[in-house]
Amino acid sequence: MHTTTFVIARVCATVAAALLLSGETARAADPAAPAPVAIAPDALVVVPPVPPEPGPLYAARTTRDRIGRIVAPVEINGRGPFRFLLDTGANSSVISEATALALELVPVAGSVVNVHGVTGSATLPAVQVATLRVGELLLENQRLPVLPPAVFAGVDGILGVDALQDARIEVDFGRDRVTIRRSSGQRAPKGFLVVRAWLQNGGLLLVDGQVGRVPVKAIVDTGAERSLGNEALRAALVYGARRPHQMVATTVIGATPQIAQGLSFEAPAIDIGGARLNNLTVTFGDLHVFDIWSLLEEPAILIGMDLLGTLEQLVVDYARREFHLKPVSSGQPILRRCGGIECNTRIPPPEA
């Protein structure tokens, strides 16, 4: 029997009703039919219909009642495009049962995959894919885990960092556009704040930051709905607090069957590469994903789409190992609500 271990860091993990004003679990709206795709010589550019119906198809903003998400078009064995959730916290791409069935892909006999998520792990069947293409980026002979449909919230799979190591990903929430091309090493355009990162654990991009006065390792995770912190960070924040935090018991649901419990409270100011994030509610817990990433012992935080979806534009450049952030209004700091509990987030504009 062939066994492989993959980390699906945060697929459709959801912070339960305790975080939401409505009392219901946050979930993305079901997508409409796939939009037309324009293919340039060096990039795959998604251009949605005008106007998009019923809402954003590829780059959905975070609003008060919905967490945003980023979706990329992917061709499998020359067919598609299929809609894959872009997940910078997953080390491997995965496919849904429905997509595997549509492609007539049969699980490889004697092959199972150990998949690790936010809350635990699961052993799943795998299918063999001859080609997986996104833009000009091509992976061949890939063995993909097959996850149940409940995980995907209307998309066809998850695009992990295994397909993105040479990529530059440009996300424009204002225009509902996602562009994926091979990185040329170009610098960030004027108006973007540059956050430098470093690689760990087979392609995971980490950023040095600070929460209050506590130094942290930060993961910028486009596959995460909500921001998460480990127990080491919670303990450091509680120990150094001048007054008690108002904590809310929270249930965390991940891609695997296990359910975890955590505590949510408003974190002190979070500084990441020059960006200051204020009043962000973070869920803290002894979560399996931090163990898999070897981030149990030191304070660590995962920044999810509750924050990232409030940007105007986001660029992830793996070759340069950088994130480029553009505030909603050029020259003005972000001041927006990020869904659930109010989250006033400020990212200062870069210096001219």
C-alpha positions as CSV (number, residue, x, y, z in Angstrom):
1,M,0.0,0.0,0.0
2,H,1.3,3.4,-1.0
3,T,0.8,6.2,1.6
4,T,1.4,9.9,1.1
5,T,1.0,12.7,3.6
6,F,-0.4,16.0,2.5
7,V,-1.2,19.1,4.5
8,I,-4.4,20.9,3.6
9,A,-3.9,23.7,6.0
10,R,-7.3,25.3,5.9
11,V,-9.8,24.3,3.3
12,C,-13.2,25.4,4.3
13,A,-12.6,25.7,8.0
14,T,-15.4,27.8,9.6
15,V,-15.5,29.5,12.9
16,A,-18.9,28.7,14.3
17,A,-21.8,30.9,15.3
18,A,-20.2,32.4,18.4
19,L,-18.2,34.7,16.1
20,L,-21.1,35.9,14.0
21,L,-23.7,38.6,14.6
22,S,-26.3,36.6,12.6
23,G,-25.8,33.5,14.7
24,E,-25.2,31.4,11.6
25,T,-22.0,29.8,10.2
26,A,-20.3,31.9,7.6
27,R,-20.2,30.4,4.1
28,A,-19.4,31.7,0.6
29,A,-22.2,32.1,-1.9
30,D,-22.6,29.3,-4.5
31,P,-20.9,30.4,-7.7
32,A,-22.6,30.8,-11.0
33,A,-21.6,29.0,-14.2
34,P,-17.9,29.4,-15.0
35,A,-16.9,32.7,-16.6
36,P,-15.2,33.1,-20.0
37,V,-11.4,32.7,-19.8
38,A,-8.9,34.7,-21.9
39,I,-5.5,33.1,-22.3
40,A,-2.5,35.4,-22.9
41,P,0.9,34.2,-24.0
42,D,2.3,34.3,-20.5
43,A,-0.7,34.3,-18.2
44,L,-4.2,33.0,-17.5
45,V,-6.5,36.0,-17.0
46,V,-10.0,35.4,-15.7
47,V,-12.5,38.0,-17.1
48,P,-15.9,37.6,-15.6
49,P,-19.1,38.4,-17.6
50,V,-20.5,41.9,-17.3
51,P,-22.2,42.2,-15.0
52,P,-21.3,39.1,-13.0
53,E,-24.3,37.1,-11.8
54,P,-25.2,36.6,-9.0
55,G,-21.9,37.9,-7.6
56,P,-18.1,37.7,-7.8
57,L,-16.9,34.5,-9.5
58,Y,-13.2,34.6,-8.8
59,A,-12.2,37.3,-6.4
60,A,-15.0,37.7,-3.8
61,R,-14.6,40.5,-1.2
62,T,-15.1,40.0,2.5
63,T,-18.2,41.8,3.7
64,R,-20.1,42.1,6.9
65,D,-22.1,38.9,6.2
66,R,-19.8,36.9,4.0
67,I,-16.2,35.8,4.0
68,G,-14.4,36.4,0.7
69,R,-12.4,33.8,-1.2
70,I,-10.1,33.5,-4.2
71,V,-10.8,31.0,-7.0
72,A,-8.6,30.1,-9.9
73,P,-9.4,28.3,-13.2
74,V,-7.6,25.0,-13.6
75,E,-7.4,22.5,-16.5
76,I,-7.1,18.8,-15.6
77,N,-6.1,16.4,-18.3
78,G,-6.9,19.1,-20.9
79,R,-10.4,19.6,-19.7
80,G,-12.0,22.5,-17.9
81,P,-11.6,25.1,-16.7
82,F,-12.6,23.9,-13.3
83,R,-12.9,26.3,-10.3
84,F,-10.3,25.6,-7.7
85,L,-10.0,27.5,-4.4
86,L,-6.6,29.2,-4.1
87,D,-5.0,28.1,-0.8
88,T,-1.6,29.4,0.1
89,G,-1.7,27.3,3.3
90,A,-2.1,24.0,1.5
91,N,1.0,22.1,0.4
92,S,-0.9,20.1,-2.2
93,S,-3.7,20.5,-4.6
94,V,-6.8,18.3,-4.0
95,I,-9.9,17.4,-6.0
96,S,-13.5,17.0,-5.1
97,E,-15.4,13.7,-5.5
98,A,-17.7,15.3,-8.1
99,T,-14.9,16.6,-10.2
100,A,-13.1,13.3,-10.1
101,L,-16.3,11.6,-11.2
102,A,-16.9,14.1,-14.0
103,L,-13.3,13.3,-15.3
104,E,-13.9,9.6,-14.9
105,L,-10.9,9.4,-12.6
106,V,-10.8,6.1,-10.6
107,P,-8.9,5.9,-7.2
108,V,-5.5,4.3,-7.5
109,A,-5.7,0.8,-6.1
110,G,-3.7,0.4,-2.9
111,S,-2.9,4.1,-2.6
112,V,-4.2,6.3,0.2
113,V,-3.3,9.8,1.3
114,N,-3.0,11.1,4.8
115,V,-4.6,14.6,4.7
116,H,-4.0,17.0,7.6
117,G,-6.3,19.9,8.2
118,V,-6.9,22.6,10.8
119,T,-8.5,20.2,13.4
120,G,-7.1,16.8,12.6
121,S,-6.3,14.3,9.9
122,A,-8.0,11.7,7.6
123,T,-6.9,8.9,5.3
124,L,-8.4,9.4,1.8
125,P,-8.3,7.7,-1.6
126,A,-6.2,9.4,-4.4
127,V,-6.5,9.7,-8.1
128,Q,-3.8,10.0,-10.7
129,V,-3.9,13.1,-12.9
130,A,-1.8,13.3,-16.0
131,T,-1.7,17.1,-16.2
132,L,-2.9,20.0,-14.0
133,R,-2.5,23.4,-15.7
134,V,-3.1,26.9,-14.3
135,G,-2.0,29.6,-16.7
136,E,1.4,28.6,-18.1
137,L,2.2,26.6,-15.0
138,L,2.0,22.9,-15.6
139,L,2.2,19.9,-13.2
140,E,2.4,16.4,-14.6
141,N,1.6,13.0,-13.1
142,Q,0.1,14.2,-9.9
143,R,-1.6,12.1,-7.3
144,L,-4.4,14.1,-5.8
145,P,-6.4,13.3,-2.6
146,V,-10.2,13.1,-3.1
147,L,-12.2,15.1,-0.5
148,P,-15.9,14.9,0.1
149,P,-18.2,17.6,-1.5
150,A,-19.1,19.2,1.8
151,V,-15.6,20.7,2.1
152,F,-15.7,22.7,-1.2
153,A,-18.7,25.1,-0.9
154,G,-19.3,25.0,-4.6
155,V,-15.8,24.8,-6.0
156,D,-14.2,21.9,-7.8
157,G,-11.0,21.5,-5.9
158,I,-8.2,23.3,-4.0
159,L,-5.1,24.7,-5.7
160,G,-2.2,24.3,-3.2
161,V,1.4,25.6,-3.2
162,D,2.8,22.6,-5.1
163,A,1.4,24.2,-8.2
164,L,2.5,27.7,-7.4
165,Q,6.2,27.7,-6.6
166,D,7.1,29.6,-9.8
167,A,4.0,31.7,-9.8
168,R,3.0,35.3,-9.4
169,I,-0.7,35.5,-8.4
170,E,-2.5,38.8,-8.9
171,V,-5.9,39.2,-7.2
172,D,-8.0,42.2,-8.0
173,F,-11.1,42.2,-5.7
174,G,-12.4,45.4,-7.2
175,R,-12.5,43.9,-10.7
176,D,-13.3,40.3,-9.7
177,R,-10.1,39.2,-11.6
178,V,-7.4,36.6,-10.8
179,T,-4.3,36.5,-12.9
180,I,-1.7,33.7,-12.6
181,R,1.5,33.8,-14.5
182,R,5.1,32.7,-14.1
183,S,7.0,35.1,-11.9
184,S,9.4,37.4,-13.8
185,G,10.8,38.9,-10.5
186,Q,9.1,42.2,-11.1
187,R,8.9,44.6,-8.2
188,A,5.6,45.7,-6.7
189,P,3.9,48.6,-8.5
190,K,3.5,52.0,-6.8
191,G,0.7,52.0,-4.3
192,F,1.4,48.5,-2.9
193,L,2.8,47.7,0.5
194,V,5.5,45.0,0.3
195,V,5.6,42.3,2.9
196,R,8.6,40.0,2.6
197,A,8.3,36.3,3.5
198,W,10.5,33.2,3.8
199,L,9.9,29.6,2.9
200,Q,9.3,26.8,5.3
201,N,7.7,23.3,5.2
202,G,7.8,22.7,1.4
203,G,6.5,26.0,0.2
204,L,4.7,27.6,3.1
205,L,5.4,31.4,3.1
206,L,6.0,32.7,6.6
207,V,6.3,36.4,7.7
208,D,7.9,37.8,10.8
209,G,5.5,40.0,12.7
210,Q,4.3,41.1,16.1
211,V,1.0,40.9,18.0
212,G,0.9,43.6,20.6
213,R,4.4,43.2,22.1
214,V,4.7,39.5,21.2
215,P,6.9,38.5,18.3
216,V,5.1,36.0,16.0
217,K,5.5,33.9,12.9
218,A,2.6,34.7,10.6
219,I,1.1,32.7,7.8
220,V,-0.8,34.5,5.1
221,D,-3.4,31.9,4.2
222,T,-5.9,32.5,1.3
223,G,-7.6,29.2,2.1
224,A,-8.6,30.3,5.6
225,E,-11.9,31.9,6.3
226,R,-11.0,33.2,9.7
227,S,-7.7,34.2,11.4
228,L,-6.3,31.7,13.9
229,G,-3.7,31.8,16.7
230,N,-1.9,29.0,18.5
231,E,-2.0,28.4,22.3
232,A,1.5,29.8,22.7
233,L,0.4,33.2,21.3
234,R,-2.8,33.2,23.4
235,A,-0.8,32.5,26.6
236,A,1.6,35.3,25.8
237,L,-1.2,37.8,25.2
238,V,-3.1,36.8,28.3
239,Y,0.0,37.0,30.5
240,G,1.0,40.4,29.2
241,A,-2.5,41.9,29.2
242,R,-3.3,44.9,31.3
243,R,-6.9,43.9,31.6
244,P,-8.8,40.6,31.0
245,H,-9.8,39.8,27.4
246,Q,-13.5,39.2,26.7
247,M,-13.3,35.7,25.3
248,V,-15.9,33.8,23.4
249,A,-16.0,30.0,23.3
250,T,-15.8,29.0,19.6
251,T,-16.1,25.7,17.6
252,V,-13.6,25.3,14.7
253,I,-14.6,23.0,11.8
254,G,-12.0,21.9,9.3
255,A,-11.6,19.8,6.2
256,T,-11.4,16.6,8.3
257,P,-14.1,15.1,10.5
258,Q,-12.5,16.3,13.8
259,I,-13.9,19.4,15.5
260,A,-11.8,21.6,17.8
261,Q,-12.7,24.1,20.5
262,G,-11.1,27.5,20.8
263,L,-11.4,30.9,22.4
264,S,-12.0,34.0,20.3
265,F,-11.1,37.6,21.3
266,E,-10.0,40.8,19.8
267,A,-6.2,40.7,19.4
268,P,-3.9,43.7,20.1
269,A,-2.6,45.5,17.1
270,I,-0.9,43.1,14.6
271,D,2.2,44.4,12.8
272,I,3.2,42.4,9.7
273,G,5.8,43.9,7.4
274,G,4.7,47.5,7.9
275,A,1.0,46.7,7.9
276,R,-0.8,47.4,11.2
277,L,-4.0,45.4,11.6
278,N,-6.3,46.8,14.3
279,N,-9.3,45.2,16.1
280,L,-9.0,41.8,14.4
281,T,-10.9,39.0,16.2
282,V,-8.7,35.9,16.3
283,T,-9.7,32.3,17.3
284,F,-7.0,30.7,19.5
285,G,-6.7,27.0,20.2
286,D,-4.5,23.9,20.3
287,L,-5.1,23.3,16.6
288,H,-3.7,20.4,14.7
289,V,-2.5,22.5,11.8
290,F,0.1,24.4,14.0
291,D,1.5,21.0,15.0
292,I,1.9,20.0,11.4
293,W,3.6,23.2,10.6
294,S,6.0,22.8,13.6
295,L,4.6,26.0,15.1
296,L,3.4,24.8,18.5
297,E,6.2,26.1,20.7
298,E,6.5,29.7,19.5
299,P,3.7,32.2,19.1
300,A,2.1,32.0,15.6
301,I,-0.9,33.5,13.8
302,L,-2.7,32.6,10.6
303,I,-4.1,35.6,8.7
304,G,-7.2,34.5,6.8
305,M,-9.7,35.9,4.3
306,D,-11.5,37.8,7.0
307,L,-8.7,40.3,6.6
308,L,-7.2,39.6,3.2
309,G,-10.6,39.9,1.5
310,T,-10.8,43.6,2.6
311,L,-8.0,44.6,0.3
312,E,-8.4,46.2,-3.1
313,Q,-5.6,44.0,-4.6
314,L,-3.3,41.2,-3.3
315,V,-0.2,39.8,-5.0
316,V,1.6,36.7,-4.0
317,D,5.0,36.4,-5.7
318,Y,6.7,33.1,-4.9
319,A,9.9,33.8,-6.8
320,R,10.4,37.1,-4.9
321,R,8.9,35.6,-1.7
322,E,6.8,38.6,-1.2
323,F,3.2,39.6,-0.6
324,H,2.0,42.9,-2.2
325,L,-1.0,44.6,-0.5
326,K,-3.0,47.5,-1.9
327,P,-5.5,49.3,0.3
328,V,-9.0,49.8,-1.0
329,S,-8.5,53.5,-1.7
330,S,-5.1,54.5,-3.0
331,G,-3.3,56.8,-0.6
332,Q,-5.7,56.1,2.2
333,P,-5.5,53.5,5.0
334,I,-8.0,50.6,5.1
335,L,-10.9,51.2,7.4
336,R,-13.4,48.4,6.8
337,R,-15.5,45.8,8.6
338,C,-14.4,42.3,7.9
339,G,-17.5,40.3,8.7
340,G,-18.9,38.7,11.8
341,I,-17.8,40.9,14.7
342,E,-16.7,44.4,13.6
343,C,-13.0,44.4,12.4
344,N,-11.6,47.8,11.7
345,T,-8.4,47.1,9.8
346,R,-5.8,49.7,8.9
347,I,-3.0,49.2,6.4
348,P,-1.0,52.4,6.0
349,P,-0.2,53.4,2.4
350,P,3.4,52.8,1.3
351,E,5.7,55.8,1.2
352,A,5.9,57.6,-2.0
